[in-house]
Amino acid sequence: MKAEVPSEATLGRAMGWILTVVFALSFLKGFRLPNLWVATHLAFNYSQGFVRRGLVGEIFRWFNDGFYRYGAVVCFAFALMAVAIGLLVLVLRRALRAHPFEWSLYVASLVFLSSPALVFFVHAVGYSEYFGLVITLLAMLAVRRLKASHSAFFLVLTAGVTMVMIHEVLGVMFAPVLVFMLACDQVRRRRVSNEPSRKWLLAACSVALVAMLLLGLSIFMSRLGHDDSRVLALQRYIQQHADFRVRKEGFDVLRLSSGAAFQSIMPRYWREPYNVGLAVLSWQAFLPSFSWLLWYGVASIVRATPGLLARAVLTLLFMGASLTPLLLNLVGYDWNRWNAVVLLATFTSLLTLKTSFPSARRETSLPLLAFGIATACVGLAATTPLFDGAEVQFFPFDRQLRFIESLLEGEFSFRPRA
């Protein structure tokens, strides 16, 4: 009797369950409650005058009493995480449906979900990356619904400006992804409409203009320092209202511009061999996943876009969106955080590409699949330092089990120390 061959739909469902299990493992490896740095930053507002990073706190100060209760910080941070994960799942499902026979895309998802990047992203709950990812994914979902070509420019520009007003580093983390998204949209529109070359030139100039505007705004905001009196007044104001211990060093970043960090702080940091050694270990942990996703992304651009010029432009922008977050090593020493954002930006750019150029062709490269599965196994075994001296948790996840038990017994009471 001949064995029945599983259908594509059955294999797809099986792969979906595998992705879910791998995501759950990575989630548990990095899970924790928001730290005091998150609570302090969310409390920033404009009550004492304009400051960087104060937009979210100011909005909540209008509608409520602000983020002055740690319980409110926890609820908001996990709600934001749920929205970000939900949007990521939605966009991933659309990408998989747009390429129903491309098993390499399932493997790409497996590589990202098993990587140290997702572990660190979960661990950084409440950090600004969540705002950047949510805005980027919402823009990705909206841009395909726009009928007019110029509307996409205004959408991307609005999304980028909003990011920079929330936190200036988001302009480096995710604005390049928005620019790549805009370029994919323009290539898709002009390939469908077969417009003349002069309109291609206009579209290219518009993409470049948006990129320069967002980069310029991000640099301007990052170089904007605030006088001591305003920062001290804001610090006293928040300390009077907050029920958690405010991180005083969080206010130092409001006084310090990126230029000062680039010229004095970071050169001293990178002259220390110990710091370089730790950073190299982190880069080694992230490199396999990043290299595979980059390889797969460039190969996908070559397959999806006819025409040498379109391929060259999209490849250049894809590489830029993937690598730009590494520039943050010049102004800040959260190298693990920047490495995680690199993978997040690369995977988000990959989803942008896949949703922009659907294909029903069977695309399977056995070497690509084999290396991808091997990379996912390496990612699951990788460990790298987290914030506040925390360590990556592995099975049987004792810390997480104790946390769940304390919640169920109603005995949970927590205030972070850092």
Secondary structure per residue as TSV (DSSP state, phi and psi in degrees):
chain	resnum	aa	ss	phi	psi
A	1	M	-	360.0	131.9
A	2	K	-	-79.7	132.4
A	3	A	-	-69.3	141.6
A	4	E	-	-79.0	130.6
A	5	V	-	-83.7	128.8
A	6	P	-	-60.9	143.7
A	7	S	-	-76.3	166.6
A	8	E	H	-60.6	-39.0
A	9	A	H	-64.5	-41.1
A	10	T	H	-64.3	-44.2
A	11	L	H	-63.8	-37.4
A	12	G	H	-64.0	-43.1
A	13	R	H	-64.3	-40.7
A	14	A	H	-62.6	-41.3
A	15	M	H	-67.3	-34.8
A	16	G	H	-61.6	-40.5
A	17	W	H	-67.4	-37.6
A	18	I	H	-62.6	-44.3
A	19	L	H	-61.9	-38.8
A	20	T	H	-64.2	-43.0
A	21	V	H	-65.8	-43.0
A	22	V	H	-64.4	-40.6
A	23	F	H	-61.0	-42.8
A	24	A	H	-62.2	-39.7
A	25	L	H	-64.2	-46.0
A	26	S	H	-65.2	-36.8
A	27	F	H	-62.2	-46.5
A	28	L	H	-68.9	-29.6
A	29	K	H	-65.2	-29.2
A	30	G	H	-116.4	0.7
A	31	F	-	-63.6	138.4
A	32	R	-	-165.3	173.8
A	33	L	-	-86.9	157.8
A	34	P	-	-58.0	141.4
A	35	N	-	-88.5	179.7
A	36	L	H	-70.6	-24.3
A	37	W	H	-63.1	-44.0
A	38	V	H	-62.7	-47.7
A	39	A	H	-60.3	-42.1
A	40	T	H	-64.7	-44.7
A	41	H	H	-67.5	-38.2
A	42	L	H	-67.2	-22.1
A	43	A	H	-82.2	-13.1
A	44	F	-	-56.8	139.1
A	45	N	-	-154.1	-178.0
A	46	Y	S	-100.1	21.1
A	47	S	T	-63.7	-28.3
A	48	Q	T	-107.9	13.9
A	49	G	S	117.5	170.5
A	50	F	-	-68.1	134.0
A	51	V	-	-138.7	154.5
A	52	R	T	-61.8	150.5
A	53	R	T	67.7	17.1
A	54	G	-	-101.4	1.6
A	55	L	H	-64.7	-49.0
A	56	V	H	-64.2	-45.9
A	57	G	H	-62.9	-34.6
A	58	E	H	-68.7	-40.1
A	59	I	H	-61.8	-44.4
A	60	F	H	-71.5	-26.2
A	61	R	H	-68.6	-29.3
A	62	W	H	-67.3	-46.4
A	63	F	H	-91.6	-18.8
A	64	N	S	-147.5	-159.1
A	65	D	S	-90.0	12.1
A	66	G	-	81.8	-179.3
A	67	F	S	-87.8	66.8
A	68	Y	-	-106.7	1.6
A	69	R	S	-119.2	129.1
A	70	Y	H	-61.7	-34.0
A	71	G	H	-60.2	-38.3
A	72	A	H	-66.6	-37.1
A	73	V	H	-62.2	-44.8
A	74	V	H	-61.4	-48.0
A	75	C	H	-61.2	-45.4
A	76	F	H	-66.3	-44.2
A	77	A	H	-61.7	-42.9
A	78	F	H	-75.2	-30.5
A	79	A	H	-64.9	-42.0
A	80	L	H	-64.0	-39.9
A	81	M	H	-62.2	-42.5
A	82	A	H	-62.6	-41.3
A	83	V	H	-63.6	-44.8
A	84	A	H	-62.6	-45.5
A	85	I	H	-66.3	-41.9
A	86	G	H	-60.7	-44.5
A	87	L	H	-65.5	-38.3
A	88	L	H	-64.7	-41.6
A	89	V	H	-64.1	-41.9
A	90	L	H	-62.0	-46.6
A	91	V	H	-67.3	-39.0
A	92	L	H	-63.1	-42.2
A	93	R	H	-61.1	-40.4
A	94	R	H	-65.3	-38.8
A	95	A	H	-65.3	-41.4
A	96	L	H	-66.6	-37.5
A	97	R	H	-68.9	-31.3
A	98	A	H	-73.1	-17.7
A	99	H	S	-134.4	70.2
A	100	P	T	-66.3	-21.4
A	101	F	T	-111.6	14.7
A	102	E	-	-101.5	94.4
A	103	W	H	-70.8	-20.4
A	104	S	H	-62.6	-29.1
A	105	L	H	-70.1	-36.4
A	106	Y	H	-62.2	-42.4
A	107	V	H	-67.1	-37.9
A	108	A	H	-59.9	-41.4
A	109	S	H	-64.0	-39.8
A	110	L	H	-64.3	-40.4
A	111	V	H	-62.1	-44.5
A	112	F	H	-68.5	-45.8
A	113	L	H	-67.0	-24.7
A	114	S	T	-94.4	-3.8
A	115	S	S	-79.4	160.2
A	116	P	H	-61.7	-19.8
A	117	A	H	-62.1	-45.2
A	118	L	H	-68.3	-37.8
A	119	V	H	-58.4	-46.8
A	120	F	H	-70.1	-35.5
A	121	F	H	-62.7	-43.1
A	122	V	H	-63.6	-41.7
A	123	H	H	-64.4	-31.4
A	124	A	T	-88.2	36.1
A	125	V	T	-57.4	130.4
A	126	G	T	93.7	-12.7
A	127	Y	S	-71.9	168.0
A	128	S	H	-64.3	-22.0
A	129	E	H	-56.0	-32.0
A	130	Y	H	-66.1	-40.1
A	131	F	H	-63.1	-44.1
A	132	G	H	-62.2	-42.7
A	133	L	H	-66.5	-43.5
A	134	V	H	-61.4	-46.2
A	135	I	H	-63.5	-41.5
A	136	T	H	-63.5	-45.8
A	137	L	H	-68.1	-37.5
A	138	L	H	-63.4	-41.3
A	139	A	H	-63.7	-38.4
A	140	M	H	-63.3	-39.4
A	141	L	H	-71.8	-32.6
A	142	A	H	-81.7	-31.8
A	143	V	H	-65.0	-31.7
A	144	R	T	-72.0	-19.6
A	145	R	T	-86.9	-11.0
A	146	L	-	-78.9	130.0
A	147	K	-	-83.8	-40.7
A	148	A	S	-82.8	136.7
A	149	S	H	-63.9	-40.6
A	150	H	H	-69.6	-20.5
A	151	S	H	-62.9	-32.5
A	152	A	H	-63.6	-35.0
A	153	F	H	-64.1	-45.8
A	154	F	H	-66.1	-36.5
A	155	L	H	-63.0	-49.6
A	156	V	H	-64.9	-40.8
A	157	L	H	-64.2	-42.9
A	158	T	H	-63.1	-43.4
A	159	A	H	-62.2	-42.8
A	160	G	H	-66.0	-42.8
A	161	V	H	-63.6	-40.5
A	162	T	H	-60.8	-43.0
A	163	M	H	-57.6	-49.6
A	164	V	H	-64.9	-33.9
A	165	M	H	-70.1	-29.6
A	166	I	H	-73.4	-48.0
A	167	H	-	-159.3	129.8
A	168	E	T	-64.5	-27.7
A	169	V	T	-72.1	-16.4
A	170	L	H	-64.3	-25.4
A	171	G	H	-64.9	-28.8
A	172	V	H	-87.9	-34.5
A	173	M	H	-71.6	-49.1
A	174	F	T	-123.2	-16.8
A	175	A	H	-59.2	-39.4
A	176	P	H	-60.8	-31.2
A	177	V	H	-67.0	-40.0
A	178	L	H	-62.2	-40.5
A	179	V	H	-65.2	-42.5
A	180	F	H	-62.1	-39.9
A	181	M	H	-60.0	-43.3
A	182	L	H	-64.1	-42.0
A	183	A	H	-64.1	-42.4
A	184	C	H	-60.5	-42.0
A	185	D	H	-63.6	-41.9
A	186	Q	H	-68.3	-40.5
A	187	V	H	-63.2	-42.5
A	188	R	H	-63.1	-45.7
A	189	R	H	-63.5	-43.2
A	190	R	H	-77.1	-25.2
A	191	R	H	-70.9	-36.2
A	192	V	H	-72.4	-43.5
A	193	S	H	-86.3	-13.7
A	194	N	T	55.5	49.8
A	195	E	-	-77.4	157.7
A	196	P	-	-66.8	165.0
A	197	S	H	-64.5	-29.9
A	198	R	H	-64.9	-30.7
A	199	K	H	-74.5	-30.2
A	200	W	H	-61.7	-42.3
A	201	L	H	-64.2	-41.1
A	202	L	H	-63.0	-42.0
A	203	A	H	-63.6	-42.0
A	204	A	H	-62.8	-41.9
A	205	C	H	-65.0	-37.9
A	206	S	H	-66.7	-41.5
A	207	V	H	-61.3	-44.7
A	208	A	H	-62.8	-38.7
A	209	L	H	-64.3	-44.1
A	210	V	H	-61.5	-43.3
A	211	A	H	-60.5	-44.5
A	212	M	H	-67.6	-38.9
A	213	L	H	-63.5	-45.4
A	214	L	H	-68.1	-41.0
A	215	L	H	-65.0	-42.7
A	216	G	H	-63.2	-41.3
A	217	L	H	-65.6	-41.0
A	218	S	H	-63.2	-42.9
A	219	I	H	-65.2	-41.9
A	220	F	H	-61.0	-46.5
A	221	M	H	-66.8	-37.1
A	222	S	H	-70.2	-27.4
A	223	R	T	-89.8	2.6
A	224	L	-	-88.4	104.6
A	225	G	-	-93.4	161.7
A	226	H	-	-121.5	149.3
A	227	D	-	-69.0	154.9
A	228	D	H	-60.7	-37.6
A	229	S	H	-62.9	-42.1
A	230	R	H	-67.3	-43.1
A	231	V	H	-66.1	-42.5
A	232	L	H	-64.0	-38.6
A	233	A	H	-64.0	-42.1
A	234	L	H	-64.9	-40.8
A	235	Q	H	-61.8	-46.1
A	236	R	H	-63.1	-39.8
A	237	Y	H	-61.6	-45.8
A	238	I	H	-70.0	-39.6
A	239	Q	H	-61.9	-33.7
A	240	Q	H	-69.5	-26.9
A	241	H	H	-102.8	-26.9
A	242	A	-	-78.7	146.1
A	243	D	S	-99.3	12.0
A	244	F	S	-123.7	163.7
A	245	R	-	-75.8	117.2
A	246	V	-	-73.4	134.8
A	247	R	-	-77.6	106.1
A	248	K	T	-62.7	-35.1
A	249	E	H	-67.5	-17.2
A	250	G	H	-64.4	-27.7
A	251	F	H	-81.3	-18.5
A	252	D	H	-63.6	-31.6
A	253	V	H	-68.4	-23.3
A	254	L	H	-73.3	-28.2
A	255	R	H	-81.6	-31.4
A	256	L	-	-90.9	129.9
A	257	S	-	-89.9	162.1
A	258	S	H	-64.8	-30.0
A	259	G	H	-62.8	-41.9
A	260	A	H	-66.3	-40.3
A	261	A	I	-63.4	-41.2
A	262	F	I	-67.5	-37.6
A	263	Q	I	-87.1	-29.1
A	264	S	I	-123.4	-49.7
A	265	I	I	-72.1	-52.9
A	266	M	H	-68.6	-37.4
A	267	P	H	-57.8	-40.1
A	268	R	H	-66.1	-39.1
A	269	Y	H	-62.9	-46.7
A	270	W	H	-78.1	-9.0
A	271	R	T	-79.0	-12.3
A	272	E	-	-84.7	116.9
A	273	P	H	-57.5	-34.1
A	274	Y	H	-61.7	-44.0
A	275	N	H	-64.9	-41.1
A	276	V	H	-63.3	-40.7
A	277	G	H	-62.0	-43.4
A	278	L	H	-63.5	-42.4
A	279	A	H	-64.6	-39.2
A	280	V	H	-63.6	-40.9
A	281	L	H	-61.1	-39.9
A	282	S	H	-65.1	-45.3
A	283	W	H	-62.3	-35.6
A	284	Q	H	-64.5	-37.5
A	285	A	H	-67.6	-36.0
A	286	F	H	-86.7	-22.2
A	287	L	H	-60.3	-44.6
A	288	P	H	-57.3	-48.0
A	289	S	H	-64.5	-43.8
A	290	F	H	-63.9	-44.1
A	291	S	H	-61.7	-42.1
A	292	W	H	-67.6	-44.6
A	293	L	H	-63.0	-37.5
A	294	L	H	-66.1	-44.4
A	295	W	H	-59.5	-48.2
A	296	Y	H	-65.5	-38.9
A	297	G	H	-63.0	-45.3
A	298	V	H	-65.4	-41.9
A	299	A	H	-61.6	-37.4
A	300	S	H	-67.7	-37.6
A	301	I	H	-63.9	-42.2
A	302	V	H	-62.2	-40.0
A	303	R	H	-74.2	-33.6
A	304	A	H	-86.2	-26.9
A	305	T	-	-117.5	111.5
A	306	P	-	-75.0	147.0
A	307	G	S	101.9	126.6
A	308	L	H	-64.4	-40.0
A	309	L	H	-64.7	-46.8
A	310	A	H	-62.2	-41.5
A	311	R	H	-62.8	-43.7
A	312	A	H	-64.4	-44.4
A	313	V	H	-65.2	-48.1
A	314	L	H	-66.3	-37.4
A	315	T	H	-63.4	-43.3
A	316	L	H	-62.5	-44.6
A	317	L	H	-69.9	-35.1
A	318	F	H	-64.7	-45.0
A	319	M	H	-63.1	-40.0
A	320	G	H	-63.8	-44.8
A	321	A	H	-62.6	-33.7
A	322	S	H	-76.9	-36.9
A	323	L	H	-97.0	-21.8
A	324	T	G	-56.0	-39.3
A	325	P	G	-57.9	-20.9
A	326	L	G	-65.5	-20.6
A	327	L	G	-63.2	-20.6
A	328	L	G	-67.2	-15.6
A	329	N	G	-63.9	-17.3
A	330	L	G	-80.5	-17.9
A	331	V	T	-125.5	-4.4
A	332	G	-	-156.2	149.7
A	333	Y	-	-102.5	22.2
A	334	D	-	-84.1	60.2
A	335	W	H	-61.3	-33.8
A	336	N	H	-62.8	-39.4
A	337	R	H	-65.0	-45.1
A	338	W	H	-64.3	-39.9
A	339	N	H	-62.5	-40.1
A	340	A	H	-64.7	-40.2
A	341	V	H	-66.5	-33.4
A	342	V	H	-57.3	-48.3
A	343	L	H	-67.6	-37.6
A	344	L	H	-64.0	-43.5
A	345	A	H	-66.3	-39.0
A	346	T	H	-64.0	-45.9
A	347	F	H	-67.9	-39.1
A	348	T	H	-64.4	-39.9
A	349	S	H	-64.0	-37.8
A	350	L	H	-63.3	-41.8
A	351	L	H	-65.5	-36.4
A	352	T	H	-58.7	-47.3
A	353	L	H	-61.7	-44.9
A	354	K	H	-69.1	-36.9
A	355	T	H	-76.0	-22.3
A	356	S	H	-80.1	-30.2
A	357	F	S	-128.9	79.0
A	358	P	-	-63.3	153.5
A	359	S	-	-154.5	135.5
A	360	A	-	-101.6	9.0
A	361	R	S	-75.0	152.0
A	362	R	-	-80.7	112.5
A	363	E	-	-117.5	103.2
A	364	T	-	-138.8	123.7
A	365	S	-	-118.8	111.8
A	366	L	H	-60.5	-43.1
A	367	P	H	-60.7	-40.2
A	368	L	H	-63.4	-44.0
A	369	L	H	-64.1	-44.2
A	370	A	H	-63.3	-47.4
A	371	F	H	-66.0	-33.9
A	372	G	H	-65.2	-44.7
A	373	I	H	-64.8	-41.0
A	374	A	H	-62.7	-39.9
A	375	T	H	-64.2	-39.7
A	376	A	H	-62.9	-39.5
A	377	C	H	-64.3	-41.0
A	378	V	H	-63.0	-41.0
A	379	G	H	-63.0	-39.5
A	380	L	H	-65.1	-30.5
A	381	A	H	-88.9	-11.2
A	382	A	-	-73.2	148.6
A	383	T	-	-135.8	147.3
A	384	T	-	-154.9	150.2
A	385	P	-	-59.2	142.7
A	386	L	-	-108.1	-175.6
A	387	F	G	-68.2	154.4
A	388	D	G	59.4	28.1
A	389	G	G	74.2	10.4
A	390	A	-	-73.4	154.7
A	391	E	-	-112.7	150.4
A	392	V	-	-62.9	132.4
A	393	Q	-	-91.5	141.2
A	394	F	-	-123.7	167.9
A	395	F	T	-53.8	134.8
A	396	P	T	-94.6	21.1
A	397	F	-	56.3	57.2
A	398	D	H	-59.6	-43.0
A	399	R	H	-62.5	-41.9
A	400	Q	H	-67.9	-37.5
A	401	L	H	-65.2	-39.9
A	402	R	H	-64.9	-37.0
A	403	F	H	-63.6	-44.7
A	404	I	H	-65.1	-40.9
A	405	E	H	-62.6	-41.8
A	406	S	H	-66.6	-33.9
A	407	L	H	-65.6	-45.6
A	408	L	H	-65.7	-32.2
A	409	E	T	-86.5	-4.2
A	410	G	T	70.4	22.7
A	411	E	-	-107.5	10.7
A	412	F	-	-81.6	128.1
A	413	S	-	-146.7	121.3
A	414	F	-	-143.1	138.3
A	415	R	-	-136.2	122.7
A	416	P	-	-65.7	153.5
A	417	R	-	-94.3	-15.5
A	418	A	-	-138.2	360.0
